[in-house]
């Protein structure tokens, strides 16, 4: 009966896949809020914890670095740890996105969402 409708069957299948993809994207966004990454600087003296979405959640500073003369060094270590956490968060988010899009047959390197 649908034989004479041409590609409408394929269109319905594509729409269903798009809806499934939308649901997976929403779930992945939620998951990225619970995945934690840690950035480190100063050989572990400063650690920044962030979600895979890049939201800073914690900062751990070894008390041994608190010396009034080293204020700029401490500030640099804190910034470095935060940047490291943000970089790791972006990498993890991209990794999670790659897992989700593997089965879609998209060309390599094609980033979603657009």
Backbone as CSV, one residue per row, in Angstrom:
resi,resn,N_x,N_y,N_z,CA_x,CA_y,CA_z,C_x,C_y,C_z
1,UNK,0.807,-1.185,0.000,0.000,0.000,0.000,0.858,1.260,0.000
2,UNK,1.969,1.272,0.737,2.857,2.423,0.760,3.837,2.421,-0.414
3,UNK,3.739,1.407,-1.221,4.686,1.273,-2.324,4.648,2.475,-3.257
4,UNK,3.504,3.035,-3.519,3.373,4.155,-4.435,3.756,5.495,-3.810
5,UNK,4.094,5.525,-2.539,4.427,6.783,-1.869,5.898,7.161,-1.992
6,UNK,6.647,6.375,-2.676,8.052,6.715,-2.915,8.874,6.772,-1.637
7,UNK,9.547,7.909,-1.420,10.477,8.047,-0.304,9.849,8.471,1.013
8,UNK,8.513,8.488,1.119,7.889,8.903,2.376,8.237,7.967,3.526
9,UNK,8.377,6.695,3.217,8.777,5.738,4.257,10.155,6.065,4.791
10,UNK,11.070,6.427,3.897,12.409,6.814,4.311,12.381,8.109,5.113
11,UNK,11.518,9.032,4.730,11.397,10.307,5.443,10.911,10.073,6.867
12,UNK,9.951,9.187,7.021,9.431,8.873,8.359,10.536,8.250,9.214
13,UNK,11.324,7.401,8.605,12.430,6.773,9.323,13.449,7.825,9.749
14,UNK,13.747,8.769,8.865,14.702,9.835,9.190,14.168,10.721,10.321
15,UNK,12.886,11.017,10.300,12.282,11.836,11.349,12.362,11.123,12.700
16,UNK,12.116,9.821,12.680,12.196,9.049,13.918,13.631,9.063,14.444
17,UNK,14.606,8.897,13.553,16.009,8.926,13.958,16.385,10.299,14.514
18,UNK,15.867,11.359,13.910,16.151,12.711,14.389,15.588,12.914,15.790
19,UNK,14.396,12.398,16.044,13.802,12.509,17.374,14.611,11.724,18.399
20,UNK,15.070,10.535,18.016,15.898,9.730,18.912,17.203,10.455,19.221
21,UNK,17.789,11.067,18.190,19.034,11.811,18.358,18.820,12.992,19.304
22,UNK,17.703,13.666,19.176,17.393,14.800,20.039,17.300,14.332,21.499
23,UNK,16.671,13.209,21.726,16.574,12.652,23.077,17.940,12.286,23.635
24,UNK,18.772,11.688,22.790,20.126,11.325,23.218,20.946,12.564,23.541
25,UNK,20.783,13.621,22.734,21.517,14.872,22.980,21.115,15.466,24.327
26,UNK,19.820,15.462,24.629,19.348,15.997,25.906,19.920,15.190,27.068
27,UNK,19.931,13.870,26.921,20.486,13.017,27.975,21.980,13.275,28.143
28,UNK,22.695,13.440,27.017,24.124,13.686,27.099,24.405,15.012,27.807
29,UNK,23.603,16.038,27.530,23.786,17.328,28.200,23.629,17.171,29.710
30,UNK,22.661,16.369,30.130,22.486,16.100,31.561,23.687,15.350,32.119
31,UNK,24.162,14.362,31.369,25.307,13.563,31.817,26.556,14.427,31.973
32,UNK,26.748,15.390,31.080,27.936,16.247,31.145,27.966,17.073,32.426
33,UNK,26.813,17.289,33.034,26.755,18.038,34.282,27.204,17.197,35.473
34,UNK,27.216,15.874,35.321,27.602,15.004,36.434,29.002,14.418,36.270
35,UNK,29.558,14.462,35.061,30.908,13.955,34.836,31.898,14.996,35.344
36,UNK,32.818,14.589,36.200,33.796,15.509,36.771,35.186,15.254,36.182
37,UNK,35.908,16.339,35.951,37.297,16.267,35.501,38.130,17.101,36.473
38,UNK,39.433,16.810,36.509,40.303,17.540,37.425,41.486,18.128,36.668
39,UNK,41.704,19.407,36.864,42.871,20.083,36.310,43.893,20.268,37.412
40,UNK,45.166,20.134,37.065,46.230,20.192,38.066,47.325,21.134,37.589
41,UNK,47.934,21.833,38.545,49.118,22.638,38.221,50.070,22.590,39.404
42,UNK,51.299,23.037,39.164,52.295,23.049,40.236,52.554,21.678,40.801
43,UNK,52.635,20.692,39.936,52.906,19.305,40.345,51.918,18.831,41.411
44,UNK,50.649,19.247,41.249,49.610,18.791,42.158,49.352,19.715,43.332
45,UNK,50.042,20.855,43.406,49.821,21.784,44.512,48.462,22.481,44.409
46,UNK,47.968,22.654,43.188,46.660,23.261,42.977,45.855,22.334,42.071
47,UNK,44.627,22.033,42.515,43.736,21.166,41.739,42.391,21.859,41.589
48,UNK,41.883,21.881,40.359,40.566,22.452,40.076,39.674,21.337,39.559
49,UNK,38.474,21.247,40.104,37.509,20.248,39.679,36.376,20.953,38.943
50,UNK,36.007,20.411,37.779,34.947,21.006,36.975,34.074,19.904,36.383
51,UNK,32.860,20.290,35.985,32.011,19.354,35.260,32.524,19.279,33.825
52,UNK,32.072,18.274,33.091,32.467,18.152,31.688,31.883,19.290,30.854
53,UNK,30.958,20.052,31.417,30.438,21.243,30.749,31.334,22.456,31.011
54,UNK,32.345,22.285,31.883,33.298,23.354,32.155,32.967,24.210,33.364
55,UNK,31.959,23.840,34.138,31.605,24.617,35.326,32.518,24.236,36.489
56,UNK,33.223,25.227,37.032,34.139,24.998,38.146,33.349,24.603,39.383
57,UNK,33.715,23.464,39.984,32.999,22.964,41.151,33.846,22.972,42.418
58,UNK,35.155,22.936,42.281,35.995,22.892,43.467,37.416,23.314,43.167
59,UNK,38.076,23.755,44.219,39.461,24.186,44.102,40.182,23.717,45.352
60,UNK,41.271,22.978,45.178,42.051,22.466,46.305,43.459,23.030,46.195
61,UNK,43.868,23.770,47.227,45.180,24.410,47.215,45.988,23.888,48.394
62,UNK,47.158,23.350,48.105,48.042,22.872,49.153,48.503,24.071,49.989
63,UNK,48.357,23.993,51.305,48.710,25.133,52.152,50.186,25.525,52.082
64,UNK,51.041,24.629,51.631,52.473,24.936,51.590,52.811,26.057,50.613
65,UNK,51.899,26.381,49.698,52.225,27.432,48.728,51.854,28.832,49.202
66,UNK,51.240,28.926,50.381,50.845,30.243,50.875,52.004,30.926,51.591
67,UNK,52.626,31.787,50.853,53.701,32.619,51.377,53.450,33.995,50.784
68,UNK,53.403,35.012,51.604,53.068,36.359,51.150,53.889,36.840,49.968
69,UNK,55.114,36.377,49.859,55.987,36.810,48.773,55.644,36.137,47.435
70,UNK,54.921,35.042,47.498,54.636,34.262,46.293,53.210,34.439,45.788
71,UNK,52.571,35.537,46.108,51.177,35.765,45.729,50.954,35.584,44.227
72,UNK,51.795,36.155,43.399,51.629,36.054,41.945,51.801,34.616,41.466
73,UNK,52.718,33.895,42.079,52.935,32.494,41.707,51.675,31.681,42.036
74,UNK,51.119,31.914,43.207,49.903,31.198,43.621,48.769,31.509,42.657
75,UNK,48.598,32.775,42.310,47.546,33.163,41.376,47.732,32.475,40.025
76,UNK,48.975,32.420,39.552,49.267,31.754,38.278,48.951,30.259,38.351
77,UNK,49.296,29.630,39.464,49.013,28.199,39.625,47.509,27.937,39.647
78,UNK,46.770,28.809,40.298,45.308,28.656,40.342,44.727,28.782,38.937
79,UNK,45.131,29.803,38.218,44.635,29.983,36.850,45.011,28.802,35.961
80,UNK,46.232,28.310,36.116,46.679,27.178,35.303,45.843,25.933,35.588
81,UNK,45.527,25.693,36.858,44.718,24.524,37.212,43.307,24.654,36.644
82,UNK,42.745,25.852,36.709,41.397,26.066,36.173,41.396,25.875,34.661
83,UNK,42.390,26.424,33.982,42.477,26.263,32.528,42.647,24.797,32.151
84,UNK,43.439,24.074,32.930,43.634,22.648,32.668,42.312,21.895,32.838
85,UNK,41.562,22.225,33.873,40.262,21.581,34.088,39.310,21.905,32.942
86,UNK,39.301,23.146,32.479,38.415,23.526,31.382,38.795,22.812,30.086
87,UNK,40.084,22.673,29.833,40.544,21.954,28.647,40.112,20.494,28.715
88,UNK,40.301,19.877,29.877,39.897,18.480,30.048,38.380,18.332,29.938
89,UNK,37.642,19.314,30.425,36.178,19.276,30.313,35.759,19.303,28.853
90,UNK,36.377,20.178,28.061,36.043,20.272,26.637,36.385,18.973,25.916
91,UNK,37.534,18.392,26.253,37.941,17.132,25.631,36.967,16.016,25.995
92,UNK,36.555,15.981,27.253,35.638,14.932,27.698,34.268,15.093,27.037
93,UNK,33.809,16.340,26.929,32.527,16.586,26.273,32.588,16.135,24.816
94,UNK,33.698,16.423,24.144,33.861,16.016,22.754,33.906,14.490,22.637
95,UNK,34.563,13.855,23.599,34.636,12.388,23.622,33.238,11.784,23.787
96,UNK,32.456,12.342,24.703,31.096,11.842,24.922,30.243,12.060,23.677
97,UNK,30.399,13.195,23.028,29.653,13.490,21.806,30.047,12.489,20.715
98,UNK,31.329,12.171,20.633,31.804,11.206,19.643,31.189,9.833,19.845
99,UNK,31.040,9.428,21.110,30.415,8.136,21.407,28.981,8.104,20.891
100,UNK,28.297,9.231,21.057,26.894,9.281,20.682,26.721,9.301,19.166
101,UNK,27.616,9.933,18.447,27.441,10.098,17.005,28.111,9.006,16.172
102,UNK,28.786,8.050,16.820,29.480,6.985,16.082,28.581,6.264,15.091
103,UNK,27.391,5.927,15.520,26.511,5.115,14.697,25.708,5.896,13.665
104,UNK,25.934,7.170,13.543,25.131,7.970,12.619,25.677,8.003,11.201
105,UNK,26.903,7.537,11.026,27.492,7.537,9.691,27.896,8.923,9.224
106,UNK,28.200,9.822,10.163,28.637,11.167,9.793,30.107,11.135,9.394
107,UNK,30.523,12.068,8.551,31.937,12.115,8.174,32.813,12.381,9.393
108,UNK,34.036,11.834,9.427,34.938,12.064,10.542,35.190,13.559,10.735
109,UNK,35.219,13.982,11.997,35.496,15.380,12.290,34.285,16.279,12.250
110,UNK,33.137,15.750,11.886,31.933,16.574,11.834,31.424,16.743,13.261
111,UNK,31.386,17.980,13.723,31.023,18.250,15.111,29.532,18.536,15.240
112,UNK,28.935,17.991,16.276,27.553,18.279,16.632,27.565,18.862,18.030
113,UNK,26.655,19.660,18.468,25.601,20.243,17.632,26.180,21.291,16.704
114,UNK,25.440,21.550,15.652,25.919,22.441,14.607,25.959,23.861,15.071
